[in-house]
Amino acid sequence: MKRIFLPLLAALCLILPARAADFYDLPEDHWAHAEIQRALDADVVNGYGDGSFQPTREVTAAQFCAMLTRSFLTEEYAAAKEGKYQAMEACRPVLAGTSVEKTWRDLGKRWDRYVNEPLSRYDMAQIIYNLASKKDAAPGEKSAQAAVPEIGDWKEIPQDFRAAVSTCWSMGLLRGQSDGRFAGEGHLNRAQAAVIWFRLDDLFNGPYRGPEDPDAGVEVQEMPAFGLQGDETVQEMMSRVNRATPPCEEGRLPNGKARTEENVRELLDLAKQGCPGGTVWSDTLRYDYRCPRFAPTRGCLAFGLAVSDFVFGEEAPFTQYREIPALSVGDVLHIRGGDAERVLILTGVDREGDSYTACELEKNGKVNWDEWGSLSGLIDITGFTMVYSRWK
């Protein structure tokens, strides 16, 4: 299919096309950086005159429909009556079953209201389901039903939206929060809209051919066992681990694989096997660890830095932050306030859903690999917080 991209609404395109890196609020490690860049390249989205992209700004029904019709319904767009609501008229065939269509009918088939209000995730799912069905790209009911067990709030989803949510979920066109909920009552933002467009572009126009697998042909190294053996101290354990771990090549982990969040998570799983949930890690001499470039550390921080050295390699440099940066899997947060102290080692970061999962250790406590919470909530933690990252 030939790709045709027309200019987007003035509300979405306020400056000339730009690279994602040109926007001060869109760093390279933003969770949707690649998808937003591709949408920018296609002139499907753009930024604002103040140099921002505003990835968390909510998207209206009119804006989302403009993205879709002017990319995937170009014939309908060209045939629609020109004017303020041309994109809405072109998109009308895929609005069936949405609040957008209902409001349009209730107002005497006018687009005066709701279309400039934030689009709900339920309506978003219904629209892309209708679009995929129109293009004969939606799978059968059996595939959709297979996705139901993965959707944590399935019973809360209104009956009218269940086919759309389960089908789009099974196709990988959308996902929910880190806890598995679809959360359809929420709204779509600009970053999420770019991701949806990206996935639909792959579906309708063929898979995007990104870089080759960075681990193709790599000989994976077996990792030494993490965890205290016999009467080992933590220092002795890490000396054993570090001796058995070859120096990392730039951009790679101790096992030889590329430094990606997926591969970091794999090594965190190995650390979990050697130090499972419930393991006691006390603030005593046995649990002290002298990480390279640091003075001896104790208790919680010693645990966090030991896991980090195991995953990234002891020679990998640290970057320390006193202000919460854009966090990534493997980052270590050392949180202190009064007599309280704890460490979080991030095992999952859902930037779209504003949530994280982590391995947590409180002072003189037990290791807990099932901690989770809000990413934005980490910024509000009282007391002193230091972030140790190996990604920069």
C-alpha positions as MATLAB code, in Angstrom:
seq = 'MKRIFLPLLAALCLILPARAADFYDLPEDHWAHAEIQRALDADVVNGYGDGSFQPTREVTAAQFCAMLTRSFLTEEYAAAKEGKYQAMEACRPVLAGTSVEKTWRDLGKRWDRYVNEPLSRYDMAQIIYNLASKKDAAPGEKSAQAAVPEIGDWKEIPQDFRAAVSTCWSMGLLRGQSDGRFAGEGHLNRAQAAVIWFRLDDLFNGPYRGPEDPDAGVEVQEMPAFGLQGDETVQEMMSRVNRATPPCEEGRLPNGKARTEENVRELLDLAKQGCPGGTVWSDTLRYDYRCPRFAPTRGCLAFGLAVSDFVFGEEAPFTQYREIPALSVGDVLHIRGGDAERVLILTGVDREGDSYTACELEKNGKVNWDEWGSLSGLIDITGFTMVYSRWK';
ca = [
       0.000    0.000    0.000;
       1.318    3.392   -0.889;
       1.765    5.601    2.145;
       0.175    9.031    1.926;
       0.574   11.485    4.793;
      -1.265   14.804    4.787;
      -0.741   17.718    7.189;
      -2.280   17.195   10.626;
      -4.576   19.488   12.568;
      -3.109   22.827   13.558;
      -3.674   21.734   17.147;
      -1.116   18.984   16.673;
       1.242   20.630   14.168;
       2.343   23.988   15.429;
       5.918   24.111   14.128;
       7.869   22.690   11.226;
       8.841   18.989   11.315;
      11.609   18.282   13.803;
      13.652   15.481   15.273;
      12.497   14.097   18.614;
      15.774   15.203   20.140;
      14.882   18.814   19.307;
      12.160   18.884   21.965;
      13.316   19.749   25.471;
      10.726   17.437   27.068;
      11.493   14.400   24.875;
      14.865   12.920   25.911;
      16.364   10.007   24.000;
      15.477    7.612   26.818;
      11.789    8.533   26.710;
       9.742    5.326   26.589;
       8.103    6.264   23.247;
      11.055    8.082   21.637;
      11.357    5.739   18.618;
       7.623    5.696   17.905;
       7.303    9.471   18.237;
      10.287    9.977   15.928;
       8.721    7.799   13.266;
       5.435    9.692   13.563;
       7.375   12.966   13.284;
       9.152   11.712   10.172;
       5.756   10.916    8.647;
       4.370   14.370    9.557;
       1.655   12.680   11.587;
       2.506   14.578   14.761;
       4.607   17.597   15.537;
       5.602   19.808   18.399;
       4.748   23.200   19.764;
       6.195   26.625   19.140;
       7.879   26.768   22.551;
      10.119   23.811   21.658;
       8.091   21.214   23.544;
       6.379   18.042   22.386;
       4.190   17.632   25.501;
       4.017   13.808   25.387;
       1.635   13.586   28.351;
      -0.867   16.091   26.980;
      -4.246   14.454   26.438;
      -5.394   13.825   22.872;
      -8.895   14.783   21.775;
     -11.158   12.680   19.613;
     -10.676   15.134   16.737;
      -6.887   14.928   16.960;
      -6.786   11.126   17.110;
      -9.196   10.806   14.208;
      -7.063   13.227   12.197;
      -4.009   11.020   12.753;
      -5.873    7.930   11.595;
      -7.895    9.242    8.671;
      -5.064   11.214    7.145;
      -2.789    8.165    7.293;
      -5.009    5.110    6.818;
      -8.272    6.469    5.359;
      -6.863    8.844    2.774;
      -9.579    8.172    0.187;
     -12.313    8.870    2.733;
     -10.498   12.023    3.811;
     -10.174   13.292    0.246;
     -13.884   12.617   -0.361;
     -15.088   14.299    2.841;
     -16.386   17.845    2.842;
     -13.599   20.304    3.496;
     -13.770   22.260    6.699;
     -13.123   22.179   10.417;
     -14.468   18.657   10.838;
     -13.253   17.071    7.599;
     -11.238   14.487    9.506;
     -14.247   13.577   11.659;
     -16.430   13.061    8.584;
     -13.736   10.892    7.014;
     -13.384    8.894   10.214;
     -17.106    8.359   10.722;
     -17.087    4.766    9.344;
     -14.801    3.672   12.205;
     -16.599    5.521   15.005;
     -19.400    2.972   15.379;
     -20.011    2.025   19.001;
     -18.101    4.971   20.480;
     -19.188    7.849   22.669;
     -18.072   10.097   19.825;
     -20.673    8.688   17.460;
     -23.379    8.680   20.136;
     -22.803   12.366   20.894;
     -22.807   13.157   17.177;
     -26.207   11.529   16.794;
     -27.600   13.098   19.984;
     -26.635   16.551   18.684;
     -28.392   16.065   15.378;
     -25.350   14.750   13.517;
     -23.173   17.711   14.413;
     -19.596   17.655   15.701;
     -19.938   20.618   18.063;
     -19.247   18.812   21.329;
     -17.064   16.037   22.731;
     -14.745   15.818   19.722;
     -12.526   18.446   21.376;
     -12.590   16.630   24.715;
      -9.928   14.056   25.749;
     -10.495   10.669   24.113;
     -11.126    7.760   26.482;
      -9.134    4.563   26.128;
     -12.385    2.642   25.599;
     -13.278    4.798   22.601;
      -9.697    4.570   21.345;
      -9.874    0.759   21.447;
     -13.207    0.734   19.629;
     -11.930    3.072   16.904;
      -8.787    1.063   16.131;
     -10.807   -2.187   16.307;
     -13.241   -0.764   13.736;
     -10.350    0.423   11.577;
      -8.619   -2.975   11.670;
     -11.919   -4.707   10.864;
     -12.582   -2.341    7.961;
      -9.216   -3.297    6.496;
      -9.791   -7.028    7.161;
      -6.823   -7.073    9.527;
      -8.617   -8.136   12.726;
      -8.184  -11.779   13.842;
     -11.030  -14.093   14.662;
     -12.908  -14.374   17.963;
     -10.742  -17.281   19.117;
      -7.592  -15.162   19.102;
      -9.368  -12.369   20.909;
     -10.649  -14.700   23.629;
      -7.137  -15.994   24.221;
      -6.158  -12.521   25.427;
      -8.916  -12.296   28.055;
      -6.966  -13.984   30.910;
      -4.216  -11.353   30.525;
      -6.573   -8.410   31.096;
      -6.712   -7.784   34.833;
      -9.909   -5.722   34.862;
     -11.790   -7.732   32.249;
     -14.908   -8.046   34.415;
     -15.044   -4.257   34.779;
     -14.946   -3.606   31.032;
     -18.413   -2.750   29.646;
     -19.843   -5.463   27.436;
     -19.993   -3.158   24.415;
     -16.229   -2.620   24.477;
     -15.048   -6.151   25.247;
     -14.638   -7.308   21.650;
     -12.595   -4.227   20.806;
     -10.347   -4.426   23.868;
      -9.654   -8.170   23.660;
      -9.050   -8.079   19.895;
      -6.688   -5.100   19.999;
      -4.918   -6.629   22.993;
      -4.425   -9.935   21.169;
      -3.032   -8.073   18.144;
      -0.522   -6.182   20.278;
      -2.027   -2.850   19.231;
      -2.604   -1.761   22.808;
      -1.710   -2.742   26.322;
      -2.823   -1.725   29.794;
      -1.083   -0.797   33.018;
       1.771   -2.697   34.665;
      -0.753   -4.450   36.917;
      -2.501   -5.894   33.855;
      -5.530   -3.565   33.908;
      -6.679   -1.976   30.675;
      -8.011    1.056   32.565;
     -10.343    2.135   29.771;
     -11.792    4.976   31.795;
      -8.483    6.826   31.419;
      -7.534    9.135   28.558;
      -5.112    8.841   25.647;
      -2.082   11.138   25.594;
       0.157   12.313   22.732;
       2.925    9.779   23.326;
       0.442    6.906   23.511;
      -1.291    8.120   20.351;
       2.039    8.070   18.496;
       2.654    4.506   19.676;
      -0.813    3.404   18.502;
      -0.201    5.028   15.106;
       3.215    3.323   14.906;
       1.677   -0.118   15.503;
      -1.126    0.464   13.033;
       1.398    1.602   10.427;
       3.236   -1.684   10.877;
      -0.037   -3.599   10.610;
      -1.295   -1.907    7.458;
       1.951   -1.099    5.676;
       4.275   -3.906    6.686;
       6.627   -4.360    9.645;
       9.094   -1.612   10.326;
      12.601   -2.898    9.712;
      14.615   -1.597   12.610;
      18.200   -2.458   13.500;
      19.262   -6.084   13.446;
      19.212   -8.142   16.624;
      22.246   -6.906   18.580;
      22.681  -10.364   20.126;
      22.753  -12.262   16.814;
      25.864  -14.450   16.717;
      26.939  -13.480   20.243;
      28.411  -16.228   22.398;
      26.553  -15.952   25.702;
      28.749  -16.357   28.768;
      27.571  -18.402   31.748;
      27.242  -16.212   34.817;
      28.698  -17.136   38.225;
      26.218  -17.821   41.021;
      24.924  -14.783   42.876;
      24.136  -15.343   46.547;
      26.017  -16.218   49.705;
      27.541  -19.679   49.720;
      28.358  -21.249   53.060;
      30.001  -18.752   55.409;
      30.828  -16.231   52.680;
      30.602  -12.557   53.411;
      29.084  -10.314   50.760;
      32.553   -8.989   49.957;
      33.837  -12.551   49.439;
      30.788  -13.412   47.345;
      31.276  -10.427   45.071;
      35.022  -11.060   44.798;
      34.158  -14.558   43.599;
      31.543  -13.242   41.181;
      33.777  -10.471   39.824;
      36.754  -12.821   39.323;
      34.583  -15.148   37.252;
      33.051  -12.360   35.181;
      35.046  -11.194   32.145;
      35.280   -7.443   31.487;
      32.334   -6.160   29.472;
      32.690   -4.744   26.009;
      31.171   -1.318   25.569;
      27.387   -1.528   25.358;
      27.285   -5.113   26.627;
      26.550   -6.948   29.861;
      28.781   -9.474   31.678;
      27.104  -12.389   29.881;
      28.000  -10.878   26.502;
      24.500   -9.752   25.566;
      23.659   -6.191   24.525;
      22.804   -3.729   27.266;
      19.029   -3.630   26.835;
      16.292   -3.548   29.438;
      15.189   -7.035   28.394;
      18.686   -8.467   28.901;
      19.156   -6.571   32.172;
      15.901   -8.062   33.406;
      17.215  -11.533   32.518;
      20.258  -11.040   34.770;
      18.064   -9.626   37.535;
      16.141  -12.901   37.388;
      19.428  -14.740   37.961;
      20.140  -12.532   40.964;
      16.664  -13.362   42.255;
      17.400  -17.085   42.006;
      20.471  -16.677   44.207;
      18.841  -14.216   46.592;
      15.105  -14.996   46.513;
      12.326  -13.188   48.299;
      12.521  -13.611   52.052;
      16.330  -13.631   52.154;
      17.598  -11.771   55.232;
      20.116   -9.005   54.514;
      21.135   -7.292   57.715;
      23.086   -4.158   58.509;
      26.109   -6.096   59.883;
      29.735   -6.546   58.894;
      29.034   -9.732   56.932;
      26.845   -7.765   54.516;
      29.273   -4.904   53.866;
      30.463   -4.442   50.277;
      33.122   -2.196   48.817;
      31.909   -1.442   45.317;
      34.648   -0.067   43.003;
      34.854    3.749   43.247;
      32.848    3.725   46.485;
      33.735    3.567   50.140;
      32.496    0.441   51.965;
      28.709    0.346   51.998;
      26.427   -1.452   54.429;
      23.064   -3.097   54.524;
      20.531   -1.863   51.963;
      22.955    0.063   49.753;
      25.468   -2.791   49.809;
      22.729   -5.071   48.483;
      21.722   -2.658   45.737;
      25.265   -2.052   44.534;
      26.152   -5.755   44.675;
      23.174   -6.622   42.459;
      24.065   -3.753   40.123;
      27.676   -4.968   39.804;
      26.457   -8.503   39.097;
      24.091   -7.303   36.363;
      26.196   -4.603   34.688;
      29.753   -5.602   35.619;
      31.868   -3.980   38.316;
      33.799   -1.870   35.808;
      30.640   -0.234   34.404;
      30.620    3.425   35.542;
      27.884    4.845   37.746;
      26.000    8.063   37.305;
      24.553    9.413   40.549;
      21.466   11.614   40.735;
      19.969   13.473   43.662;
      16.927   14.361   41.577;
      14.845   11.549   40.102;
      15.824   11.197   36.390;
      14.098    9.194   33.663;
      14.433    5.804   35.341;
      15.325    2.513   33.678;
      15.386   -1.171   34.579;
      18.400   -1.907   36.780;
      18.594    1.551   38.352;
      19.156    1.531   42.123;
      17.330    4.000   44.377;
      18.729    4.486   47.886;
      16.066    6.157   50.025;
      16.698    7.474   53.535;
      14.597    9.464   55.977;
      15.248    9.625   59.706;
      16.008    6.118   60.944;
      14.297    4.534   57.935;
      16.287    3.292   54.957;
      15.515    1.191   51.935;
      16.733    0.337   48.446;
      14.723   -0.209   45.287;
      16.263   -2.047   42.312;
      13.952   -1.450   39.374;
      12.919   -4.656   37.623;
      10.272   -3.104   35.374;
       9.431    0.398   34.188;
       6.070    1.082   32.548;
       6.504    4.675   31.405;
       3.180    4.623   29.564;
       1.334    3.463   32.667;
       3.444    5.575   35.102;
       4.371    2.557   37.220;
       7.318    0.434   38.234;
       8.138   -2.944   39.731;
      11.184   -3.415   41.916;
      13.188   -5.548   44.277;
      12.961   -3.835   47.663;
      15.071   -4.157   50.795;
      14.391   -2.228   53.974;
      17.019   -1.733   56.677;
      17.641   -5.039   58.477;
      14.751   -6.522   56.527;
      14.128   -9.271   54.007;
      14.475   -9.095   50.247;
      11.166   -8.484   48.464;
      11.050   -8.923   44.673;
       7.368   -7.977   44.376;
       7.398   -4.240   45.172;
       5.531   -1.925   42.805;
       4.269    1.636   42.688;
       3.869    4.864   40.720;
       6.881    6.319   38.909;
       5.666    9.849   39.494;
       5.133    8.932   43.145;
       8.854    8.305   43.538;
       9.439   12.012   43.016;
       7.300   12.746   46.076;
       9.300   10.500   48.412;
      10.276   12.481   51.491;
      13.810   12.358   52.812;
      17.060   11.843   50.944;
      17.131    9.792   47.733;
      20.142    8.916   45.585;
      19.786    7.165   42.227;
      22.614    5.006   40.933;
      22.400    4.282   37.203;
      24.719    2.407   34.805;
      22.941    3.584   31.651;
      24.611    6.945   31.044;
];
